[in-house]
Amino acid sequence: MKEWIEYYRMMGVEHFAIYNHSLGSNSTQILEPYIKAGIVR
């Protein structure tokens, strides 16, 4: 997921809305830096 976010950021995407229905328990840990930076909600 981190690679996916970084790829699209290089393409110019500035903000992501991610809905976590079945990403697994570690998804919050992976997304936490992006959430704190205001990139992911």
Secondary structure, DSSP 4 states (H G I P E B T S, - for coil): -HHHHHHHHHTT---B----SSS-TTHHHHHHHHHHTTSB-
